[in-house]
């Protein structure tokens, strides 16, 4: 049922979008963008353009946040790694576990 809920949501968005386009067919607005103005721009194109610009803004904000998180994780990984384990550990095969039976992979950060 979970995989069908995504398709149902997509269908609902498509139906609402088509209803908006049909309901506003032939309606025009004037837009002043600062450098130039558009007279008689269809409302549907204005709404679609606003959606695209909003998606671009969210993408840029998400990339900035993602890069910050990656940098912080990289700094923590470097701080928690022992200095002598950098070259010797990379060439050796991964350990199957410690004496206490816990498996430790390269890059794991202890949470305790």
N, C-alpha and C positions, 0 to 999 in steps of 0.2 A: 504493500500500500504506500510505503514511503516514496518509492520511485515514481509512482503515479501522481503524487501530490505536486512534484515539480512541474510535470506536464500540465496539470490542472491550473497551477498558478500562471504558467506561461500563456495558456489559452485565455485565462481571465484578463491578463494584461493586453493581449492582442485584441480581444473583444472590446475592452474599454478604449483602447487607442483607436480602433476602427470607428467606434461610436462617436468619439470626440471629433475625428476627421469628418465624418458624415454630418454631424450636427453643426459644424462650423464651416462647411463648404461654402465658398463664395464670400465669406467675411474677410475684410481686409483692415489693416491697421497701419498707422504711420509710426516709424521708429526713428528716433534721433540717436545716433551712435557717437556723437561728439564730432568726429571728423567728417562724417557725411550722414545724410538721412535717407531713409527708404520710405517712399510713399507707396501705398497700396500693397503692402506685404501680406500674404495670406497668413491667417492666425495659425494654421496647422504648421507652416514652415517656421514661424516664430517659436512655437512650442517645441518643435523638433530641434531647432537650433539651440534653444535654451537647455534642452536635455543634453545635447552633445557637449556644450560648453561646461555644464555641471559635471559631466563624467570626466572631462579633461582636468578640471580643477581637483576632483577627488583623486584621480590618478597621480597628479603631481604631488598632492599632499601625502598620499600613500607611499610613494617612492621615497620622499624625504623621511618619513617615519620609519620605513623599512631599513633605510641606510643607517639611521641612528641606532636601531636595535641591533643590526649586524655588527656595527662598530663596537657597541657595548659588549656583545657576546664574545667578539674576538679579543677584546681587552681582558675579559674575565678568563678566557681560555689560556691566554698567555700568562696571566698572573698565577693561575693554579697549576700550570705545568712545571715539573721540576726541571732545573736548568740542565742537568746532565742527561736527561732522557730525550732530548730533542733529536740527535742524530742516531744514537745507538738503538733507540726504540723503533725508529722508522724502518731500519733495515731488518730487524728481527721479526719473527713470526708472532702474531698476537697470542697473548697468554690465554690459557683455558680457564684460569682462575687463580685466586690467592689461596693461602693456607686455610683461611676461614671459609672457603668454598664460594666466595662471591666473585663474579666475573667483572673485570674492569677493562673497558675498551679505551683506546686512545681518544682523548677529547672529552671524556666524561667529567662532569663537574660535580664534586661532592656537595650534597645539599645539607649536610649536618653541621 
